[in-house]
Amino acid sequence: MIAILGAFWPEIEPLLAIAPKGVTCRAVGVGLVESALGTARFIERERPELVIFVGTAGAFTRAGVAIGEVYAVNRVVLAEPPAAQFPEPMPRELSLRVQLSGLPLASVATTLGITSSDGAAEELALRLGCDLEHLELFAVASACATANVPCACVLGVTNLVGSDGRAQWASNHRHVSARVADAVRLALPSIRDYVVK
């Protein structure tokens, strides 16, 4: 069974009409804690062969990414808050080895909250070298890694990270979620081949 997970229902809804038999769609929760718990519970209950996590993301300005573009993710980094330091040996970076074919790759910073300052966004982009910001991916990928379930991720860009991000997201999240759903639909045959192998 392939599972398509998202943080909240509007990001999953466009997939319901196009998901073929054997593909389950679920929302797992918003934010690091809720999405980690929701993913872990889902995996324990359903035992999927593969998780495809979908959602929307903000792009760091220096990445040169346009609103509306859709990316597969190859790397996710847990971002330390300002003036804080993660202890060793706390995991801070994960590689996603399963990517959906035909999509450009991006690296993602998972933050504790939405970065709403232009200066903080610039500092974060420089420090982490990531293209996108997303609140749940590190938690979902960690839950999958712990359960030894392969994880892929597809994110659509709804906004630029910074002071206008929330307003841009509100304007764009529905049609960008539809683009993500379409990208996943086109890539599912190759993903099915991966699961069968």
Steps between C-alpha positions, in 0.01 A plus 500: 500500500621849410404777742473864397519714812467873552495732797140610461197407297499770225842375385371142472154570358608551134648147503180321599346512153816378325655253745485149351406182685758406763589862580379640833484876570514641855566826685743447791506836681651848486839576658791283609337322793159430350637383166757270666234341721246479219748338263624252761142400588409461134804283423439278802135450405521473119855367430553680166776393261571862407400844627471792261472822700340793316451861593572865439815690588659841507806570285804688623553800273865418426398155364346660189188285525170628360157474660306215341801276434493140626803315639604159623712517816838334541614651832330639809669688785356576842569869555627616838308799635697826540731500803444128556709191440392139452684251724702211365406237384160648403431433129494818294507390137340223295535393138191392308624232263168453318413778256214523255627504144468809286519755781789731589660443839502735798642498852269595786541668838246389759440779749301507824276776364447704187788744445327838474803731493690578179828530692447169680414332169822625342709388799337156500555450128866595530562282805326185377540522123141387442256594224167466682347529847242247621371431851439125501733317262783424745252348746328288234830382349632415849191294583539314170872439555436367851243254361724412203239624249636675188387861473469733203382860510342738248452866591345787309624854555227735625700794630835660562622453856475826694263780587250442215507120527173441681298720264660339195433152638132584561466618139681206343469184708193351331615524139858403591367194687319403178832525311667277756219245462545502123877446532443206735240350264746511210779345707302221670568235232877527554451502878294181473790340311731603785274339760467176300881470466 
